[in-house]
Amino acid sequence: MSAVQIQGNASGTGTLTIAAPNTNTNRTLTLPDGTGTFAVNGVSTNIVSGTAVASTSGTSIDFTSIPSWVKRVTVIFNGVSTSGTSNYLVQIGAGSITSTGYLGASLASQAGASSAAGGTGTSGFVVADAVAAAYIYNGSLLIQNISGNIWIQSGTLVANTAARASVSGGNVTLSGALDRVRITTQNGTDTFDAGSINILYE
């Protein structure tokens, strides 16, 4: 039989009290089988940060080993640029990157412009379109689980150097639990040449 152990902290002097609620019903609290820190009201520790990766070379940036319990991933762009004009693409996967079956689009609008540009694709989430090599993007994207292995993407990236914003949204169904995210471009050949990218997951 598994045991429950409550361990004190030799460096602290405070007393933690576990108080029962006012109830006349028997309750069972089941702990998950995993290692981590509980979140308490006002002190959230459920958000895990990845390790920021310099987006200064290569044609793609991967974040792997995302735990199977994750329900939301935030992809953060910090001064990101590429060498060409191909639309930015975010792909996710279960065991390997999924490169088919995406539905969604991105719409770009620029200050002072009379029209907007749009981009679509089925090989990943198009998150920035009508890109120029001189554009430097900042912003974030949310990839959220709605049920089963269905994931919904939404977000905004802004090219500050051009006062241009791209808003995006889409969905895809994976074959299993999400465990990886890739940031790349639609043509797969433009290279990253500035900034950094990181993820948060929860």
N, C-alpha and C positions, 0 to 999 in steps of 0.2 A: 504494500500500500504506500502511495506517495505521501510525504509528510509536508507540513507547512512550518517554516521557520521564520521567526521575526528577529532580526538582528539589529542591535543598537549601533550607534556611532561613537567611538571612543573620544572623538574630538569635540563633540557637541555637548551642550549642557541643558538643552531644552527637552521637554517631554511631549511626545506625540500621543494623542488620545484618539482611539478609534471608537466613535460613538454610534450606537444603534439608533435607527429612526423610530418614531412613534408608530408602531404597527402591531396588529394582532394576527398577522399572517406570517407563517414560516417562509423564509426566503433563502435561496442558495446563490452565492456569488461564485461563479466559475472563472478561474484564472486561465488565460490563454497559455498554450504550450510554446513559450518563446522567451527570449531575453530582451529586456528593455526597461524603460522608465514610464510609470503611470503618469497621466496628466491629471492635475487637480485644478478645480475652478480658479481661473486667474493665472495659472502657471502651466502653460501648454508645453509639453516636451515631446509631442507626437510628430513634429515636423523634423525630418532628417535631411541634412544638407549633403549633397555629393561633394566631390572635389572639383573646383573650378578648373577648366581646361583652356589653355591659351588657344584662341582661334586664329593663329598666325601662320598656319601651314596645313597642308593636306586637303583632301577633297571631302572628308567627312569626319565627324566627331561622334564617338559612341560613349554612352553610359550604360553599363551592364550590371548584372547581379542585383537588380532591383527586387526586393522581397515580394513573395507572392501575395502577401496581405495588402499591398498598396492599392489604394483606390483613387489617388490623385497625384499627378506629377506636374510640377511647374518647371518650365524651361525658361531660363533667364539669359537674355542677350545683353552684353556689356560692350558697347563700341565695336560691334562685329561688322566686318566687311569681307567681300570676296573680290577676286580678280576680274570677274566678268559680269555679264548681265542676266545670267540664268536665275529663274525664280528660286527662292529658298524653299527647302523641303524638309519636313520633320516626319520620320518614320518610327514606328514602334514594332515590337515583336514579342513572341513567346518562344524562346529557344533559338530563334533566328529572326532576322529582320523581315517583316511582312512588306512586300513591295507591290501588292495588288489589292483591289477591293476597297480603296478609299473613296469616299464621297465628300465633296466639299469645295470651297473656293476661297480666294482672297481678293479683296477689293482695295486698291490703292488710290488715295486722293492727295493732291498737293495744293498747298496754299497758293491762291491766285490762279489756279488752273480752271479751265472751263469744263473739263470732263474728267472722269475717273477711268482707271485701267483695272482690268480684272484678270485673274488667272485661275485655272482649274487643273486637276490631274487626278489619276487613279492610283498612282504609284506611291503616294504619300500625302500628307497634309501640306498644301501650298500655303505658306505663311507670309511671304513677301513677294510681290510681283512687280513688273516694270522696274527691275533693279538696274542700278548703274554701278560701275566699279568704284566710283567715288563715294557712294552712299555708305554711311556708318550707322548701324542700327542699334537701338536700345529698346528694351521692352520685355514682355513676358508672355508665355503661352500656357494655358491650362489644358491638361489631358486628363479627363475624368471618366471613371467607370460608372455607367448608368445601370447595368445589370449584366450578369454572366460575364462574358468576355467582350462586351460591346463598349467601345471607348469613344468619347466625344471630345473634340478639340475646339478651343476658342482662344483668341488672343489679339494683341495689338503690338505691332512693331513700328517704331518711328525712326525715319532717317533724318536725324536732326540737322544734318548738313544741307538738306534740301527741303525742310519743312514738309516732309511727305510721310503719311501714315498708311499702314496696311492693316486692315482688320480681316480676320480669317475665322473659319469655322468648318467643321466636318465630322465624319464618323468612320469607324472601321470595326469589323469584328475579327478578333484574333482566334487562333486555334487553341489557346490555353491562357494561363495567367501571364500578364505583361511582365517582362523581366529586363527590357532594354529599350533605349531610345537612341535614335540616330539623327543628327542634324547634317544636312547635305544640300545639294542643289539639284534641280530637275535634270540638267544635262550630265551631272555626275563628274564633270571635269574641271569646273571652276574651282579655284583653290581659295581657302581662307587666308586673309592677309592682315587682320587686325582684330584686337579685342579678346574677349574671353566669354565662355559659356559655362553655365552650371545648372544643376537641377536641384529641386527640393521634392521630397516625396513624403506622403502621409497616408 
